[in-house]
Amino acid sequence: MAKQPHILCEPGDLNDVALVPGDPGRVDRIAGHCDDHELVAENREYRVVNATYDGVGLTLCSTGIGAPSTAIAVEELAAVGVETFLRVGTTGALQRGIEIGDMVVATAAAKDEGTTKRYESATVPAVATHGVVAALLTGASARDETVHVGPVATDDAFYAETEEHVERWEGAGLLAVEMEAAALFTLARRKRLDAGAICTVDGNLVEGTQKGETGDEELPPKARDNVDRAIAIALDAVVALDDT
């Protein structure tokens, strides 16, 4: 098989399990938590690193923002042998009481984006794999962390999330909105692979707190701290999956 055109990897280059943050910079942040790491490839929004954590090999690959670039990453990672995907990202809360810096483990995602509709009907659910969700919860429990667990919305129009959209999502009981999970869950299911997601809350759309309101940094201080906590949980989940 030829080298994949976007992630620039081929079979044998990567590990079976991949953490897939959106931000290429977060690949480096995750790598900093690992025992060792090595850059494999870098092209456009895709930064690919192999690493070891607690004796378990894993791959880190950024997806960029949104479902289209996430779908490319999943298609190409799967083509070269990745079997399990864990998204580590950020999200905007949709329910009162979910605070900036809290964490959400997604069990499913509403497909309010366009990419998955090219693969299947919008009525087919985008769901996380139970075993990956369980591993994330095991990781959270081991670190005495409380997380919100439930469905989220995936949207691909960041600046077009109107009050009507927010009210509809809130009324449906969706915990948060982000931009990648539906594509990740859909493609993993269709390929008979495994996927899950843990995201840190960087704003609450219902309560009117927004990303970037607390200074020059993209994330407020509590959420920046929580990114590292979410990374630690995801890495512990990789170890838990390796033990099953």
Backbone torsions as a table, in degrees:
resi	resn	phi	psi	omega
1	MET	NA	136.7	-179.0
2	ALA	-70.4	161.0	176.1
3	LYS	-61.0	137.1	-179.3
4	GLN	-66.1	139.8	-168.6
5	PRO	-73.4	-20.5	-177.1
6	HIS	-107.9	-45.6	179.5
7	ILE	-86.7	-9.9	174.9
8	LEU	58.1	39.9	178.3
9	CYS	-125.3	160.4	177.7
10	GLU	-135.2	168.2	-178.2
11	PRO	-53.2	136.7	-179.1
12	GLY	95.9	-13.3	-178.1
13	ASP	-77.8	-30.5	-166.5
14	LEU	-120.0	171.5	178.2
15	ASN	-91.2	171.8	-176.1
16	ASP	-72.6	-29.4	-176.2
17	VAL	-112.6	136.2	-180.0
18	ALA	-130.3	134.6	165.9
19	LEU	-89.8	131.0	-172.6
20	VAL	-126.1	80.4	172.3
21	PRO	-74.3	162.2	175.7
22	GLY	-76.5	-44.1	-172.1
23	ASP	-80.8	124.1	175.4
24	PRO	-56.8	-33.5	177.7
25	GLY	-63.5	-28.2	179.4
26	ARG	-73.6	-23.4	173.0
27	VAL	-58.7	-45.9	178.8
28	ASP	-64.5	-37.2	-180.0
29	ARG	-65.3	-42.5	177.3
30	ILE	-65.9	-42.8	-179.7
31	ALA	-58.0	-32.7	178.5
32	GLY	-65.3	-19.6	176.8
33	HIS	-87.2	-11.7	-173.0
34	CYS	-90.1	165.4	-179.6
35	ASP	-71.0	-37.4	176.3
36	ASP	-157.4	162.4	-179.2
37	HIS	-159.4	155.1	-178.4
38	GLU	-145.5	129.2	176.4
39	LEU	-67.9	127.9	179.5
40	VAL	-99.1	-44.9	-178.0
41	ALA	-161.3	157.8	177.1
42	GLU	-150.9	124.7	-178.2
43	ASN	-158.5	127.5	-178.6
44	ARG	53.8	-127.3	-179.8
45	GLU	-85.9	2.1	-173.6
46	TYR	-101.8	112.0	172.4
47	ARG	-112.3	122.5	-173.8
48	VAL	-117.5	126.4	-177.9
49	VAL	-133.3	137.6	168.0
50	ASN	-97.1	141.1	-176.1
51	ALA	-146.2	169.8	173.9
52	THR	-129.6	133.6	176.9
53	TYR	-132.8	122.0	179.5
54	ASP	51.2	39.4	177.0
55	GLY	83.4	-0.2	-177.8
56	VAL	-107.8	129.7	177.4
57	GLY	-79.5	139.7	177.3
58	LEU	-149.2	165.7	178.0
59	THR	-117.1	144.8	174.7
60	LEU	-116.2	130.5	179.3
61	CYS	-145.1	121.8	175.9
62	SER	-74.4	150.6	-178.3
63	THR	-110.2	-10.8	-170.0
64	GLY	76.3	-175.9	-177.1
65	ILE	-90.6	129.2	169.0
66	GLY	96.6	167.5	-175.0
67	ALA	-67.2	-38.9	-177.7
68	PRO	-60.4	-48.0	-178.9
69	SER	-72.3	-29.2	175.2
70	THR	-65.3	-42.2	179.3
71	ALA	-61.8	-40.0	176.9
72	ILE	-60.8	-45.9	-179.7
73	ALA	-60.7	-46.3	-177.7
74	VAL	-65.7	-43.5	178.7
75	GLU	-57.4	-45.7	-174.3
76	GLU	-78.5	-37.6	175.3
77	LEU	-62.2	-42.8	178.5
78	ALA	-63.6	-37.4	-178.3
79	ALA	-64.2	-26.0	-179.2
80	VAL	-103.7	8.7	169.0
81	GLY	115.0	1.0	175.8
82	VAL	-70.9	135.6	-174.7
83	GLU	-116.3	-21.0	-177.7
84	THR	-134.6	133.9	-176.2
85	PHE	-124.1	130.6	174.9
86	LEU	-124.2	112.6	176.1
87	ARG	-78.5	134.1	173.4
88	VAL	-123.4	104.6	-171.8
89	GLY	-141.9	-161.4	176.6
90	THR	-121.7	161.8	-174.8
91	THR	-157.1	155.2	175.1
92	GLY	-102.3	125.7	-176.5
93	ALA	-69.5	148.9	-179.4
94	LEU	-120.4	1.6	-180.0
95	GLN	-125.2	140.1	178.4
96	ARG	-62.0	142.6	178.3
97	GLY	94.2	-12.8	173.2
98	ILE	-86.1	116.6	-169.1
99	GLU	-96.4	156.2	171.5
100	ILE	-58.0	128.5	-177.2
101	GLY	98.4	-12.5	172.1
102	ASP	-70.1	168.9	178.5
103	MET	-122.3	146.9	179.0
104	VAL	-124.1	127.0	169.9
105	VAL	-101.3	117.8	-174.8
106	ALA	-84.5	130.2	174.9
107	THR	-94.7	-21.6	180.0
108	ALA	-164.8	170.0	-179.9
109	ALA	-141.0	129.9	171.7
110	ALA	-67.5	134.9	-172.8
111	LYS	-91.0	67.6	177.3
112	ASP	-92.1	47.8	177.8
113	GLU	-141.6	172.7	-173.8
114	GLY	-96.9	-20.4	-171.1
115	THR	-65.7	-48.8	-174.7
116	THR	-65.4	-23.6	-179.8
117	LYS	-68.7	-17.5	174.0
118	ARG	-78.6	-15.4	179.6
119	TYR	-98.2	-34.6	-171.4
120	GLU	-165.4	171.7	177.6
121	SER	-64.0	148.5	177.1
122	ALA	-65.7	-16.9	-179.8
123	THR	-79.2	-13.6	177.3
124	VAL	-78.5	126.4	-172.6
125	PRO	-72.7	147.0	171.9
126	ALA	-101.0	105.0	-172.6
127	VAL	-124.5	146.0	174.4
128	ALA	-75.3	159.4	176.7
129	THR	-79.2	131.0	-176.1
130	HIS	-55.2	-43.5	-177.2
131	GLY	-63.4	-34.2	178.7
132	VAL	-73.2	-41.8	175.0
133	VAL	-58.1	-45.4	-179.9
134	ALA	-61.3	-40.2	179.6
135	ALA	-65.7	-39.3	176.7
136	LEU	-64.0	-39.9	178.3
137	LEU	-69.3	-34.7	174.4
138	THR	-62.2	-43.7	178.1
139	GLY	-62.5	-40.5	178.7
140	ALA	-66.7	-42.6	-179.8
141	SER	-63.7	-40.3	-179.6
142	ALA	-63.2	-26.5	179.1
143	ARG	-101.5	11.5	178.6
144	ASP	56.8	38.4	179.3
145	GLU	-101.0	139.9	173.2
146	THR	-99.8	129.6	179.5
147	VAL	-126.5	155.1	173.0
148	HIS	-87.1	132.9	-174.7
149	VAL	-123.5	125.3	178.4
150	GLY	162.8	-169.5	-176.3
151	PRO	-79.0	151.7	177.1
152	VAL	-125.3	175.1	171.9
153	ALA	-109.9	141.5	170.9
154	THR	-111.2	122.4	-177.1
155	ASP	-123.8	151.2	179.1
156	ASP	-119.2	17.5	178.4
157	ALA	-129.2	78.9	-172.2
158	PHE	-54.2	-42.0	-175.6
159	TYR	-92.4	9.4	178.2
160	ALA	-118.9	21.8	178.0
161	GLU	-83.7	89.2	-175.3
162	THR	-76.2	170.4	176.3
163	GLU	-59.3	-34.7	179.3
164	GLU	-64.9	-41.0	176.5
165	HIS	-61.8	-47.0	-177.8
166	VAL	-62.4	-43.5	179.5
167	GLU	-63.4	-39.4	179.3
168	ARG	-65.4	-45.0	178.2
169	TRP	-64.2	-44.1	179.6
170	GLU	-61.7	-45.0	-179.1
171	GLY	-63.5	-28.7	178.5
172	ALA	-79.1	-6.5	179.6
173	GLY	83.2	14.9	177.4
174	LEU	-73.1	138.4	-172.4
175	LEU	-77.5	-35.5	-170.7
176	ALA	-163.5	167.4	176.8
177	VAL	-124.6	137.3	176.6
178	GLU	-145.1	-165.6	-168.0
179	MET	-127.9	5.3	-173.2
180	GLU	-131.4	-26.0	-167.1
181	ALA	-61.1	-40.4	-177.3
182	ALA	-60.5	-41.6	178.3
183	ALA	-66.3	-43.1	179.8
184	LEU	-61.3	-50.4	-177.4
185	PHE	-65.2	-41.0	-177.9
186	THR	-63.9	-50.4	-177.5
187	LEU	-67.1	-38.4	178.1
188	ALA	-61.8	-44.9	179.3
189	ARG	-61.7	-45.7	-177.7
190	ARG	-64.0	-29.5	-180.0
191	LYS	-93.3	4.6	-179.2
192	ARG	60.9	37.8	177.1
193	LEU	-111.9	-179.3	-174.1
194	ASP	-115.4	145.0	-179.1
195	ALA	-154.5	150.9	175.0
196	GLY	-155.9	174.7	-178.0
197	ALA	-152.0	138.1	169.3
198	ILE	-126.8	129.9	-176.7
199	CYS	-130.4	143.5	175.3
200	THR	-95.1	141.1	-175.1
201	VAL	-81.6	124.1	179.7
202	ASP	-112.4	5.6	176.8
203	GLY	179.9	164.4	177.4
204	ASN	-126.8	108.9	-174.7
205	LEU	-67.4	-29.2	-179.9
206	VAL	-74.0	-38.8	-177.9
207	GLU	-89.1	-5.8	174.0
208	GLY	87.1	15.4	175.5
209	THR	-97.1	133.1	-172.5
210	GLN	-121.7	153.4	173.3
211	LYS	-55.3	134.7	172.6
212	GLY	88.3	4.4	-176.9
213	GLU	-82.7	-8.4	-171.4
214	THR	-105.2	13.4	178.4
215	GLY	141.3	-162.9	-175.4
216	ASP	-74.0	-27.7	-179.5
217	GLU	-69.3	148.4	179.2
218	GLU	-63.2	-38.9	-176.5
219	LEU	-110.3	143.0	174.4
220	PRO	-66.6	162.2	-171.8
221	PRO	-54.6	-46.1	-177.7
222	LYS	-62.2	-39.1	-180.0
223	ALA	-70.3	-36.7	176.9
224	ARG	-61.3	-43.5	175.7
225	ASP	-61.9	-38.4	-175.3
226	ASN	-71.9	-24.8	174.8
227	VAL	-58.2	-45.5	179.1
228	ASP	-65.0	-35.9	177.5
229	ARG	-67.8	-40.5	177.5
230	ALA	-64.9	-39.5	176.7
231	ILE	-60.0	-45.2	-179.2
232	ALA	-61.2	-40.9	178.5
233	ILE	-63.9	-44.3	-179.7
234	ALA	-62.7	-41.0	178.5
235	LEU	-66.1	-39.9	175.2
236	ASP	-63.4	-34.0	177.3
237	ALA	-65.1	-37.4	175.9
238	VAL	-59.2	-43.7	178.6
239	VAL	-64.8	-42.2	178.6
240	ALA	-61.8	-40.2	177.7
241	LEU	-66.1	-35.5	179.3
242	ASP	-66.5	-26.9	-178.6
243	ASP	-82.3	-13.6	-176.8
244	THR	-86.4	NA	NA
